[in-house]
Amino acid sequence: MPRMITGSELRQAVEKSTFIQGGDVKCAEGVKYDFRLSQRILKAKFGRPVSADKLSAQEQADLFIEPGEMVFVLSAERLALPRTMTAELSPKRKMSHAGILAMGGFCIDPLYNGYLLIGLYNFSSTRFPLIPGKKLIAATFYELGEGELNGFPAPETLEDFPDELLQVMQKYQPVAIQVVEKNVQQVRDELQALKTELQSRSDWYRRFEESLERHDKQIAKLIEGLDTEMETRKRGEDELSRALGGLQRTLSWIRGAAWILAALVGTAVGSFFLPYLVRWLSAKP
C-alpha cells in the first residue's frame, strides 16, 4: 500500500534536492508541496514562449490571463521521481476562487524527470496577473510498496514547452467571456424579434380571420336579401300573370260581344232599308 510522504521528509527532499529540485522549504506544508510559477510562459499574444524577466516593460504589461483565455506555464521546480514514488497534483483553492482553472495531467508516474506543464484557463470576467514565484499547484507524494513495483517505463522528460503545443498556440484565438455574452445577447435579441414577428403575424391572421367572418356574415345577409327579393319578384310576376290572364279573358269576351252587337245592328239596319231598296230598284226602267 502506498505511503504518503509528509512533513520533515518533504522538507528534506527540498533541502537536499532529491525528488524536488529548485524548491523552497516554505512551500512544503504538512502533507503537500506547492509548486510555483516560473518565468517561462506561453501566451498566444506573444506568439512564442517567453521568459517574463526578459520581457520589455511594454510586454510585461501584458502578463495577464484575459477572461476566456488559456495560458500555459512551467513550474519553477523540477521533479526527479525515483521508480518507487508517484505524485498527485491538486489545484490551489485561491486560484480557483480567483476564477482560474488549472488543467493538465494530475497523476505523475514514477521515474518522471522534468518541470510541470500546467494550463491556466480564466473563466472569470476579470484579468488575472501572471506573477513568477506565485504558488501554482499542490502536489502530494506517495512511496510505493514492493508489491506495486512493476518495472515502470521512464516517462518523457519535459524541459520546455513541447513542439505540438507551440503549433496549437500559434493558431489559438482566445474567446473572451464578454464576446460570448454579447453573442448570447444577440441570439436572445434575435429570438425576441422572431417571437414578436410571429406574434404580429398571429395577430394579423386573427384579424384577417375576423374580417373574413364579418364578410361571410355580410355576404350571407346579402344572399338572403337577394333570395327574398327574387321570391318577392317571383310572387309579383305570378300575380301580374294572373291579372293579364284575366284581362285577356275580359278582352276576348268584349271582342265576342262586339261581334254579336255588330251582327245585330247589321240585321236591324238591313231590315229597315231593304223595302226601300227593293222599291227603288223596281221603279228603275
C-alpha positions as CSV (number, residue, x, y, z in Angstrom):
1,M,0.0,0.0,0.0
2,P,1.4,3.5,-0.9
3,R,2.8,5.5,1.9
4,M,2.3,9.3,1.9
5,I,5.5,11.4,2.3
6,T,4.8,14.3,4.6
7,G,6.4,16.9,6.9
8,S,10.1,16.5,7.5
9,E,10.5,14.1,4.6
10,L,9.1,16.7,2.2
11,R,11.4,19.4,3.7
12,Q,14.4,17.2,3.4
13,A,13.6,16.5,-0.2
14,V,13.6,20.2,-0.9
15,E,16.7,20.9,1.1
16,K,18.7,18.0,-0.4
17,S,17.2,18.4,-3.9
18,T,16.3,14.8,-4.2
19,F,12.9,14.3,-5.9
20,I,12.1,18.1,-5.6
21,Q,14.7,20.2,-7.2
22,G,15.0,24.0,-7.1
23,G,12.3,24.2,-4.4
24,D,11.6,26.4,-1.4
25,V,11.2,24.9,2.0
26,K,8.4,27.4,2.8
27,C,6.3,25.7,0.1
28,A,6.4,22.3,2.0
29,E,3.3,22.5,4.1
30,G,2.1,19.4,6.0
31,V,1.3,16.7,3.5
32,K,1.8,18.7,0.3
33,Y,4.3,20.8,-1.6
34,D,3.2,23.9,-3.5
35,F,4.8,24.3,-6.9
36,R,5.4,27.9,-8.0
37,L,5.0,29.7,-11.3
38,S,8.3,30.0,-13.2
39,Q,9.5,32.7,-15.6
40,R,8.6,30.6,-18.6
41,I,5.2,31.5,-20.1
42,L,3.4,30.6,-23.3
43,K,0.8,33.2,-24.2
44,A,-0.8,33.4,-27.6
45,K,-0.4,37.2,-27.8
46,F,3.4,36.8,-27.6
47,G,3.4,34.2,-30.4
48,R,6.3,32.3,-28.7
49,P,7.4,31.1,-25.3
50,V,8.9,33.9,-23.3
51,S,10.8,34.4,-20.1
52,A,9.0,37.0,-18.0
53,D,12.2,38.5,-16.6
54,K,13.5,39.2,-20.2
55,L,10.4,41.0,-21.5
56,S,10.3,44.7,-22.2
57,A,8.2,46.9,-19.9
58,Q,5.5,47.1,-22.6
59,E,5.4,43.3,-22.9
60,Q,5.3,42.8,-19.2
61,A,2.2,44.9,-19.1
62,D,0.5,42.0,-21.0
63,L,1.4,39.4,-18.4
64,F,-2.2,38.7,-17.6
65,I,-4.6,35.9,-18.4
66,E,-7.6,37.6,-20.1
67,P,-11.1,36.5,-19.4
68,G,-11.8,33.4,-21.6
69,E,-8.1,32.9,-22.3
70,M,-5.8,29.9,-21.9
71,V,-2.1,30.3,-21.0
72,F,0.4,27.6,-20.4
73,V,3.2,27.9,-17.8
74,L,6.0,25.8,-16.4
75,S,6.7,25.2,-12.7
76,A,9.8,26.8,-11.1
77,E,10.7,23.4,-9.5
78,R,11.8,20.2,-11.2
79,L,10.7,16.7,-10.3
80,A,13.1,13.7,-10.3
81,L,10.9,10.9,-9.0
82,P,12.5,7.5,-8.3
83,R,10.9,4.3,-9.5
84,T,9.3,3.8,-6.0
85,M,7.5,7.2,-5.9
86,T,4.4,8.7,-7.6
87,A,2.8,12.2,-7.2
88,E,-0.7,13.6,-7.5
89,L,-1.5,17.2,-8.3
90,S,-4.4,19.3,-7.0
91,P,-5.5,22.9,-7.9
92,K,-4.9,25.6,-5.4
93,R,-8.1,26.9,-3.7
94,K,-7.1,30.5,-4.0
95,M,-6.5,30.1,-7.8
96,S,-10.0,28.6,-8.2
97,H,-11.5,31.4,-6.1
98,A,-9.9,33.9,-8.5
99,G,-11.6,32.2,-11.5
100,I,-8.5,30.3,-12.7
101,L,-8.9,26.6,-13.7
102,A,-5.7,24.5,-13.7
103,M,-5.6,21.9,-16.5
104,G,-3.2,19.1,-17.3
105,G,-2.2,15.6,-16.2
106,F,-2.7,15.4,-12.4
107,C,-1.1,12.0,-11.9
108,I,2.7,11.8,-12.2
109,D,4.3,8.5,-12.9
110,P,7.4,7.1,-11.2
111,L,10.7,8.0,-12.9
112,Y,9.3,11.3,-14.2
113,N,12.1,13.9,-14.6
114,G,11.3,17.5,-15.6
115,Y,9.2,20.5,-15.0
116,L,5.4,20.6,-14.5
117,L,3.4,21.9,-17.5
118,I,0.2,23.5,-16.4
119,G,-2.6,25.1,-18.4
120,L,-4.4,28.0,-16.8
121,Y,-7.8,29.0,-18.0
122,N,-9.5,32.2,-16.9
123,F,-13.3,31.6,-16.6
124,S,-13.9,34.8,-14.7
125,S,-14.7,38.2,-16.1
126,T,-11.5,39.9,-14.8
127,R,-7.9,39.7,-15.8
128,F,-5.6,37.5,-13.8
129,P,-1.9,38.6,-13.3
130,L,0.9,36.1,-14.1
131,I,3.4,36.6,-11.3
132,P,6.5,34.4,-11.3
133,G,7.1,32.8,-7.9
134,K,3.4,32.7,-7.1
135,K,2.1,29.3,-5.8
136,L,0.7,27.5,-8.8
137,I,-0.4,23.9,-7.9
138,A,-0.1,21.5,-5.0
139,A,1.4,18.0,-5.0
140,T,1.2,15.0,-2.6
141,F,3.8,12.3,-2.9
142,Y,3.4,8.5,-2.3
143,E,6.1,5.9,-1.8
144,L,5.0,2.6,-3.4
145,G,5.3,-0.8,-1.7
146,E,7.4,-3.6,-3.1
147,G,4.4,-5.4,-4.5
148,E,3.4,-2.3,-6.5
149,L,6.7,-2.0,-8.4
150,N,6.4,-3.4,-11.9
151,G,9.2,-2.1,-13.9
152,F,7.6,1.2,-15.0
153,P,8.9,2.7,-18.3
154,A,10.5,6.1,-17.9
155,P,8.1,8.9,-18.9
156,E,9.1,11.6,-21.4
157,T,11.3,14.3,-19.9
158,L,9.9,17.9,-20.1
159,E,12.4,20.7,-20.1
160,D,10.3,23.3,-22.1
161,F,7.1,23.6,-23.9
162,P,6.6,20.7,-26.4
163,D,6.5,21.5,-30.1
164,E,2.9,20.3,-30.7
165,L,1.7,22.7,-28.0
166,L,3.6,25.6,-29.7
167,Q,1.9,24.8,-33.0
168,V,-1.5,24.9,-31.3
169,M,-0.9,28.1,-29.6
170,Q,0.3,29.8,-32.8
171,K,-3.3,29.4,-34.1
172,Y,-5.0,30.0,-30.8
173,Q,-7.6,32.7,-30.6
174,P,-8.9,33.4,-27.0
175,V,-12.7,33.6,-26.7
176,A,-13.5,36.3,-24.1
177,I,-16.5,35.9,-21.8
178,Q,-17.7,39.3,-23.0
179,V,-17.8,38.1,-26.6
180,V,-19.7,35.0,-25.6
181,E,-22.1,37.1,-23.6
182,K,-22.5,39.5,-26.5
183,N,-23.2,36.6,-28.9
184,V,-25.7,35.1,-26.4
185,Q,-27.4,38.5,-26.1
186,Q,-27.5,38.9,-29.8
187,V,-29.2,35.4,-30.2
188,R,-31.6,36.4,-27.4
189,D,-32.5,39.6,-29.2
190,E,-33.0,37.8,-32.5
191,L,-35.2,35.2,-30.8
192,Q,-37.2,38.0,-29.2
193,A,-37.6,39.8,-32.6
194,L,-38.7,36.5,-34.2
195,K,-41.2,35.9,-31.4
196,T,-42.5,39.5,-31.8
197,E,-42.8,38.9,-35.6
198,L,-44.6,35.6,-35.1
199,Q,-46.9,37.3,-32.6
200,S,-47.5,40.1,-35.1
201,R,-48.3,37.6,-37.8
202,S,-50.5,35.7,-35.5
203,D,-52.4,38.9,-34.6
204,W,-52.7,39.7,-38.4
205,Y,-54.0,36.3,-39.1
206,R,-56.5,36.6,-36.3
207,R,-57.7,40.0,-37.6
208,F,-57.9,38.6,-41.1
209,E,-60.0,35.7,-39.9
210,E,-62.3,38.1,-38.0
211,S,-62.5,40.2,-41.2
212,L,-63.4,37.1,-43.3
213,E,-66.0,36.1,-40.7
214,R,-67.6,39.6,-40.9
215,H,-67.5,39.5,-44.7
216,D,-69.1,36.0,-44.7
217,K,-71.9,37.3,-42.5
218,Q,-72.4,40.3,-44.8
219,I,-72.4,38.1,-47.8
220,A,-74.8,35.7,-46.2
221,K,-77.2,38.6,-45.4
222,L,-76.8,39.9,-49.0
223,I,-77.6,36.4,-50.4
224,E,-80.6,36.2,-48.0
225,G,-81.8,39.6,-49.2
226,L,-81.4,38.6,-52.9
227,D,-83.3,35.4,-52.2
228,T,-86.1,37.4,-50.6
229,E,-86.1,39.8,-53.5
230,M,-86.2,37.0,-56.0
231,E,-89.0,35.4,-54.1
232,T,-90.9,38.7,-54.0
233,R,-90.5,39.3,-57.6
234,K,-91.5,35.8,-58.4
235,R,-94.7,36.3,-56.5
236,G,-95.3,39.7,-58.2
237,E,-94.8,38.1,-61.6
238,D,-97.2,35.4,-60.8
239,E,-99.8,37.9,-59.7
240,L,-99.2,40.0,-62.9
241,S,-99.5,36.9,-65.0
242,R,-102.8,36.1,-63.3
243,A,-104.0,39.7,-63.9
244,L,-103.0,39.7,-67.5
245,G,-104.8,36.3,-68.0
246,G,-108.0,37.8,-66.5
247,L,-107.6,40.9,-68.7
248,Q,-107.2,38.8,-71.8
249,R,-110.3,36.8,-71.0
250,T,-112.2,40.0,-70.5
251,L,-110.9,41.4,-73.8
252,S,-111.9,38.2,-75.5
253,W,-115.4,38.5,-74.0
254,I,-115.7,42.1,-75.1
255,R,-114.5,41.2,-78.6
256,G,-117.1,38.5,-78.8
257,A,-119.8,40.7,-77.5
258,A,-118.8,43.4,-80.1
259,W,-119.1,40.9,-83.0
260,I,-122.5,39.9,-81.7
261,L,-123.6,43.5,-81.4
262,A,-122.3,44.3,-84.8
263,A,-124.3,41.5,-86.3
264,L,-127.5,42.5,-84.5
265,V,-127.0,46.1,-85.7
266,G,-126.4,44.9,-89.2
267,T,-129.5,42.8,-89.2
268,A,-131.6,45.6,-87.9
269,V,-130.4,48.1,-90.4
270,G,-130.9,45.7,-93.2
271,S,-134.5,45.0,-92.2
272,F,-135.2,48.8,-92.1
273,F,-133.6,49.7,-95.5
274,L,-134.4,46.6,-97.5
275,P,-138.1,47.5,-98.5
276,Y,-136.9,51.0,-99.7
277,L,-134.1,49.5,-101.7
278,V,-136.5,47.0,-103.4
279,R,-138.9,49.7,-104.4
280,W,-136.2,51.9,-105.7
281,L,-134.8,49.2,-107.8
282,S,-138.3,48.3,-109.1
283,A,-139.0,51.9,-110.2
284,K,-136.0,52.0,-112.5
285,P,-136.8,51.3,-116.3
